[in-house]
Structures are given as C-alpha cells and as structure tokens.
C-alpha cells in the first residue's frame, strides 16, 4: 500500500491512550495512516480533542459534539460551546451525535432533543455530521429526514440492508470499522459493504475499541489503535473485490472531500 489512508474515527483522548498518545500517532504515521480524525464525544472530550489536534496541524483533526450517552448532561450552553469549537480550523464535523437505544444511558426523549439540536447546528454552520445509531433506526432516520440532512457519515455502520439502503438513498456516507473482521457478528457486513459506492465509503478504527478479531499479532492489552487500519482496509478490499491500493485511494479521497481536509 503506497497511499496514506485516513482514520475517520479515533477516540484518541480516551484514558487508555494517556500514557503513549504521541507514540500511537507516530505508529499510525509509520503505517501510512495519516491524518487522523479524533472523535469528540462530550463537551469536555471535544475541548480536549480540538486542543490536542491543534498541536498537529494537517496531521490531526477533530469532531465536536455530544454522544447520546452524554446527552443527559446537555443544555443550551453546551450547544453554544460546541458552536465555538466548530469555528476552529482543526474541527471538521459536528458529532459524534445520534441515538443509542441499546444502552439508554440518557433518556430517549433527551437523546432526541439534543441530537436534533446538533443536527440544526451542523446545518446552520454548513458542516458535516458524524453520526452514531444503535437500535434506534426509526427515530434516527426520521430526525435526519425531517431536517433534510444531506452531508453525514454514519460512523461504525453495523446495520441491516434496509438501513444501509435508506442511508445511501439519503446521500449519506458510511464508515466501516474492524467489526467487518469479526467472524461472529460481522459476516453480514462482508456482503453489505459491496453495496456501498467507493465515493461514499470511509474506513475507521474507532480505537481503542473494536480491535479486529483476526489480527495475527493481537495487542497484549487488547487495545485497538490507528496503526491497525491497513488490516481493516485489506479486509474491505477483499470483500469488494478491488485492489488494496484502489480502495485506499478512493476512501482517502472520499474522506478528504467530505471533511474538507
């Protein structure tokens, strides 16, 4: 693989990276994974992500938003502060935001309210959305349709053919993680990924989560990191029956255009 590839979703501010964050970024670069987009999941986390990304211009970027798990801590001031962060040059999307009815860490009506607020902010600022959905497809799709969202990536897609078709019809992009490497629960993705046009497909690790199960040399601590993205790329390329270089080039161009980097 000669082309660098972009990891569109890295939880780089996660506590598991506190001891060696800079080494993790360096290892990613050594493995041709650059730039990285750091996922913001709460106001505090988004502030940390944008601050850290600002130290590495052109190498690190960030999203800013509130994950549905943290929606219960949202208020109007939160949205104002997210808007301020969104003005920074290293911040490239609003999110991670959406709905999660699997864990219900925030009440569902509260999740819907603050998801809708963040969708409105992205539209106001003409910025892309970095989206999360788990067991909430109907309400999630309704909010996006009602607000006529055009520019969004459904991060860590693991859904059904109906859900995928709906997102593609809406013009959305799809993020694929190491879930596709999991023979227990990711086999359906091996089929579905073929339905995603290359100009709508992006790849991500969601590190430190979702370590590919079929890595030959698994990390001792089980922690995923951006340096493993080429492994996910190879799996995706095999599934879509295209060369690794072609998929690398296409997903990178797609990510650059989508995030404006």
Secondary structure as GFF3:
##gff-version 3
##sequence-region A 1 261
A	DSSP	beta_strand	5	10	.	.	.	ID=ss1
A	DSSP	three_ten_helix	15	17	.	.	.	ID=ss2
A	DSSP	alpha_helix	21	30	.	.	.	ID=ss3
A	DSSP	beta_strand	33	38	.	.	.	ID=ss4
A	DSSP	alpha_helix	43	53	.	.	.	ID=ss5
A	DSSP	beta_strand	60	64	.	.	.	ID=ss6
A	DSSP	three_ten_helix	68	73	.	.	.	ID=ss7
A	DSSP	alpha_helix	76	86	.	.	.	ID=ss8
A	DSSP	beta_strand	91	100	.	.	.	ID=ss9
A	DSSP	alpha_helix	108	125	.	.	.	ID=ss10
A	DSSP	beta_strand	128	134	.	.	.	ID=ss11
A	DSSP	alpha_helix	137	146	.	.	.	ID=ss12
A	DSSP	beta_strand	152	154	.	.	.	ID=ss13
A	DSSP	alpha_helix	161	169	.	.	.	ID=ss14
A	DSSP	beta_strand	173	176	.	.	.	ID=ss15
A	DSSP	three_ten_helix	178	181	.	.	.	ID=ss16
A	DSSP	alpha_helix	187	192	.	.	.	ID=ss17
A	DSSP	three_ten_helix	193	195	.	.	.	ID=ss18
A	DSSP	three_ten_helix	198	200	.	.	.	ID=ss19
A	DSSP	beta_strand	201	203	.	.	.	ID=ss20
A	DSSP	three_ten_helix	226	228	.	.	.	ID=ss21
A	DSSP	alpha_helix	229	240	.	.	.	ID=ss22
A	DSSP	alpha_helix	244	259	.	.	.	ID=ss23
###
